């Protein structure tokens, strides 16, 4: 059974930084594309960032490009999202996600991910 457990969310002020972590189990982590998506109140879940299984390919939503960095440590079965220069519009529940098919291309839409964590709340005050 695949489990994704996020941590690191919280309440911060605009301009601050946060680092989200996602610990994965139940899958051969180093062969799966991992991503982060977010969902704000009243909005659909949206893609934020994704990283290929080797950690080389990385993709970002335009809204976070230059501020967020995705990384992974395959030895620790963990994926990270470093979020800098946070804005109030970044406020959302952030979800860690994994693609089911190993060794595949990086998905850049939330609908391409099959496994999801419970989410961690990020709130950015102005």
C-alpha positions as CSV (number, residue, x, y, z in Angstrom):
1,X,0.0,0.0,0.0
2,X,1.4,3.3,-1.1
3,X,1.6,6.0,1.6
4,X,2.6,9.6,1.2
5,X,3.0,11.7,4.3
6,X,3.5,15.4,4.1
7,X,5.0,17.7,6.7
8,X,6.3,21.2,7.1
9,X,3.2,23.4,6.5
10,X,2.3,26.3,8.7
11,X,1.4,29.9,9.0
12,X,4.0,32.4,7.7
13,X,4.1,36.0,6.6
14,X,4.5,37.2,3.0
15,X,8.1,37.0,1.9
16,X,8.9,34.1,4.3
17,X,10.1,30.6,3.4
18,X,8.8,27.1,4.1
19,X,10.1,23.7,3.3
20,X,7.6,20.9,2.7
21,X,8.7,17.2,3.0
22,X,6.9,14.1,1.8
23,X,7.9,10.7,3.0
24,X,6.9,7.9,0.7
25,X,6.5,4.2,1.4
26,X,5.0,1.2,-0.4
27,X,6.6,1.9,-3.7
28,X,10.0,1.7,-5.3
29,X,10.5,5.4,-4.7
30,X,13.5,5.9,-7.0
31,X,11.6,4.8,-10.1
32,X,8.5,7.1,-9.7
33,X,7.8,10.6,-10.7
34,X,6.9,12.8,-7.7
35,X,5.0,16.0,-7.7
36,X,3.4,18.7,-5.5
37,X,-0.1,20.1,-6.1
38,X,-2.2,22.5,-4.1
39,X,-5.8,23.4,-3.6
40,X,-7.1,26.7,-2.3
41,X,-10.6,27.1,-0.9
42,X,-13.2,27.1,-3.7
43,X,-10.6,26.3,-6.4
44,X,-9.6,23.1,-8.2
45,X,-6.4,21.3,-7.3
46,X,-3.6,22.6,-9.4
47,X,-0.1,21.4,-10.4
48,X,2.8,23.1,-8.6
49,X,5.9,21.2,-9.3
50,X,7.2,17.8,-10.4
51,X,10.5,15.9,-10.5
52,X,11.6,13.0,-12.6
53,X,12.5,9.7,-11.0
54,X,16.3,10.4,-11.3
55,X,15.9,14.0,-10.0
56,X,17.1,15.5,-13.2
57,X,13.9,16.7,-14.9
58,X,12.0,19.4,-13.0
59,X,8.9,21.3,-13.9
60,X,7.1,24.2,-12.3
61,X,3.8,26.1,-12.6
62,X,4.4,29.5,-13.9
63,X,3.0,31.0,-10.7
64,X,5.8,29.5,-8.6
65,X,8.7,29.5,-11.1
66,X,11.8,31.1,-9.6
67,X,10.4,30.9,-6.1
68,X,9.8,27.2,-5.4
69,X,12.3,24.4,-5.8
70,X,11.5,20.7,-5.9
71,X,14.1,18.1,-5.0
72,X,14.3,14.5,-3.9
73,X,16.4,12.1,-1.9
74,X,16.0,8.6,-3.2
75,X,18.0,7.2,-0.4
76,X,15.5,8.6,2.1
77,X,12.3,8.0,0.0
78,X,11.6,11.7,0.4
79,X,10.6,14.6,-1.9
80,X,10.9,18.2,-0.8
81,X,9.4,21.5,-1.9
82,X,11.4,24.6,-0.9
83,X,9.1,27.6,-1.0
84,X,10.7,31.1,-0.9
85,X,9.2,34.6,-1.2
86,X,5.8,33.3,-0.3
87,X,2.8,35.3,-1.3
88,X,-0.8,35.3,0.2
89,X,-2.0,33.7,-3.1
90,X,0.2,30.7,-2.2
91,X,-2.2,29.9,0.6
92,X,-3.6,26.4,0.0
93,X,-3.4,22.8,1.1
94,X,-0.4,21.3,-0.5
95,X,-0.5,17.7,-1.6
96,X,2.4,15.3,-2.4
97,X,1.6,13.0,-5.3
98,X,3.2,10.1,-7.1
99,X,2.7,8.7,-10.6
100,X,1.7,5.0,-10.5
101,X,3.7,3.9,-13.6
102,X,7.4,3.7,-12.9
103,X,10.1,5.1,-15.2
104,X,7.6,7.3,-17.0
105,X,7.7,10.9,-18.2
106,X,7.0,13.7,-15.7
107,X,3.4,14.7,-15.5
108,X,2.5,18.4,-15.4
109,X,-1.1,18.1,-14.6
110,X,-2.7,17.0,-11.3
111,X,-4.8,14.5,-13.2
112,X,-1.7,12.5,-14.1
113,X,-0.9,11.5,-10.5
114,X,-2.4,8.4,-8.9
115,X,-1.2,8.4,-5.3
116,X,-1.9,11.3,-3.0
117,X,-1.0,12.3,0.6
118,X,-3.4,13.8,3.1
119,X,-2.1,17.3,2.5
120,X,-0.5,20.0,4.6
121,X,-1.9,23.5,5.1
122,X,0.2,26.5,4.1
123,X,-1.2,29.9,5.1
124,X,0.6,33.1,4.0
125,X,-0.5,36.3,5.7
126,X,-0.1,39.7,4.1
